[in-house]
Amino acid sequence: MIYPITRFDAISSLVGGQLGGCLDGTNIDYADGQTPPTEAEIDAEVIRLQAEYDAQEYARNRKTEYPPMADQLDYIFHNGVDKWKEDIVQPVKDKYPKPE
């Protein structure tokens, strides 16, 4: 799933603290002491944040694939940790490998 990083996300990341205004990154209300970033800084931060988000796709996919924690703990109780790793964890890791 593609999640588009917004200008507001980038500005918030660059400035920190509370911001007000539109979520599309226009008409931002900065607090005292906050310096508005330049357009070039915002554009670069959007690219950086999007790359960071995209790089974690495997982790998001794994999270939805694993059974609920209670079921996993029950499986460990009845079958042991090694069997849990073999039957539950490794197939998901194989399906969604971590990029190198």
MODELLER restraints for C-alpha pairs under 7 A, 6 or more apart:
rsr = mdl.restraints
at = mdl.atoms
rsr.add(forms.Gaussian(group=physical.xy_distance, feature=features.Distance(at['CA:5:A'], at['CA:46:A']), mean=6.08, stdev=0.5))
rsr.add(forms.Gaussian(group=physical.xy_distance, feature=features.Distance(at['CA:5:A'], at['CA:49:A']), mean=6.78, stdev=0.5))
rsr.add(forms.Gaussian(group=physical.xy_distance, feature=features.Distance(at['CA:5:A'], at['CA:50:A']), mean=5.74, stdev=0.5))
rsr.add(forms.Gaussian(group=physical.xy_distance, feature=features.Distance(at['CA:6:A'], at['CA:24:A']), mean=6.40, stdev=0.5))
rsr.add(forms.Gaussian(group=physical.xy_distance, feature=features.Distance(at['CA:6:A'], at['CA:46:A']), mean=6.82, stdev=0.5))
rsr.add(forms.Gaussian(group=physical.xy_distance, feature=features.Distance(at['CA:7:A'], at['CA:24:A']), mean=6.05, stdev=0.5))
rsr.add(forms.Gaussian(group=physical.xy_distance, feature=features.Distance(at['CA:7:A'], at['CA:25:A']), mean=4.77, stdev=0.5))
rsr.add(forms.Gaussian(group=physical.xy_distance, feature=features.Distance(at['CA:7:A'], at['CA:42:A']), mean=6.71, stdev=0.5))
rsr.add(forms.Gaussian(group=physical.xy_distance, feature=features.Distance(at['CA:7:A'], at['CA:46:A']), mean=6.57, stdev=0.5))
rsr.add(forms.Gaussian(group=physical.xy_distance, feature=features.Distance(at['CA:8:A'], at['CA:23:A']), mean=5.43, stdev=0.5))
rsr.add(forms.Gaussian(group=physical.xy_distance, feature=features.Distance(at['CA:8:A'], at['CA:24:A']), mean=5.75, stdev=0.5))
rsr.add(forms.Gaussian(group=physical.xy_distance, feature=features.Distance(at['CA:8:A'], at['CA:25:A']), mean=4.23, stdev=0.5))
rsr.add(forms.Gaussian(group=physical.xy_distance, feature=features.Distance(at['CA:10:A'], at['CA:42:A']), mean=5.79, stdev=0.5))
rsr.add(forms.Gaussian(group=physical.xy_distance, feature=features.Distance(at['CA:10:A'], at['CA:45:A']), mean=5.32, stdev=0.5))
rsr.add(forms.Gaussian(group=physical.xy_distance, feature=features.Distance(at['CA:10:A'], at['CA:46:A']), mean=5.29, stdev=0.5))
rsr.add(forms.Gaussian(group=physical.xy_distance, feature=features.Distance(at['CA:11:A'], at['CA:37:A']), mean=6.97, stdev=0.5))
rsr.add(forms.Gaussian(group=physical.xy_distance, feature=features.Distance(at['CA:11:A'], at['CA:42:A']), mean=6.19, stdev=0.5))
rsr.add(forms.Gaussian(group=physical.xy_distance, feature=features.Distance(at['CA:12:A'], at['CA:19:A']), mean=6.98, stdev=0.5))
rsr.add(forms.Gaussian(group=physical.xy_distance, feature=features.Distance(at['CA:15:A'], at['CA:34:A']), mean=6.36, stdev=0.5))
rsr.add(forms.Gaussian(group=physical.xy_distance, feature=features.Distance(at['CA:15:A'], at['CA:35:A']), mean=6.91, stdev=0.5))
rsr.add(forms.Gaussian(group=physical.xy_distance, feature=features.Distance(at['CA:19:A'], at['CA:28:A']), mean=6.85, stdev=0.5))
rsr.add(forms.Gaussian(group=physical.xy_distance, feature=features.Distance(at['CA:19:A'], at['CA:29:A']), mean=5.87, stdev=0.5))
rsr.add(forms.Gaussian(group=physical.xy_distance, feature=features.Distance(at['CA:19:A'], at['CA:30:A']), mean=5.64, stdev=0.5))
rsr.add(forms.Gaussian(group=physical.xy_distance, feature=features.Distance(at['CA:19:A'], at['CA:31:A']), mean=6.84, stdev=0.5))
rsr.add(forms.Gaussian(group=physical.xy_distance, feature=features.Distance(at['CA:20:A'], at['CA:28:A']), mean=5.66, stdev=0.5))
rsr.add(forms.Gaussian(group=physical.xy_distance, feature=features.Distance(at['CA:20:A'], at['CA:29:A']), mean=4.65, stdev=0.5))
rsr.add(forms.Gaussian(group=physical.xy_distance, feature=features.Distance(at['CA:20:A'], at['CA:30:A']), mean=6.78, stdev=0.5))
rsr.add(forms.Gaussian(group=physical.xy_distance, feature=features.Distance(at['CA:21:A'], at['CA:27:A']), mean=5.43, stdev=0.5))
rsr.add(forms.Gaussian(group=physical.xy_distance, feature=features.Distance(at['CA:21:A'], at['CA:28:A']), mean=4.36, stdev=0.5))
rsr.add(forms.Gaussian(group=physical.xy_distance, feature=features.Distance(at['CA:21:A'], at['CA:29:A']), mean=5.39, stdev=0.5))
rsr.add(forms.Gaussian(group=physical.xy_distance, feature=features.Distance(at['CA:22:A'], at['CA:28:A']), mean=6.36, stdev=0.5))
rsr.add(forms.Gaussian(group=physical.xy_distance, feature=features.Distance(at['CA:58:A'], at['CA:96:A']), mean=5.35, stdev=0.5))
rsr.add(forms.Gaussian(group=physical.xy_distance, feature=features.Distance(at['CA:58:A'], at['CA:97:A']), mean=6.53, stdev=0.5))
rsr.add(forms.Gaussian(group=physical.xy_distance, feature=features.Distance(at['CA:58:A'], at['CA:98:A']), mean=6.09, stdev=0.5))
rsr.add(forms.Gaussian(group=physical.xy_distance, feature=features.Distance(at['CA:61:A'], at['CA:96:A']), mean=6.89, stdev=0.5))
rsr.add(forms.Gaussian(group=physical.xy_distance, feature=features.Distance(at['CA:62:A'], at['CA:92:A']), mean=6.17, stdev=0.5))
rsr.add(forms.Gaussian(group=physical.xy_distance, feature=features.Distance(at['CA:62:A'], at['CA:96:A']), mean=6.47, stdev=0.5))
rsr.add(forms.Gaussian(group=physical.xy_distance, feature=features.Distance(at['CA:65:A'], at['CA:92:A']), mean=6.79, stdev=0.5))
rsr.add(forms.Gaussian(group=physical.xy_distance, feature=features.Distance(at['CA:75:A'], at['CA:84:A']), mean=6.56, stdev=0.5))
rsr.add(forms.Gaussian(group=physical.xy_distance, feature=features.Distance(at['CA:76:A'], at['CA:84:A']), mean=5.74, stdev=0.5))
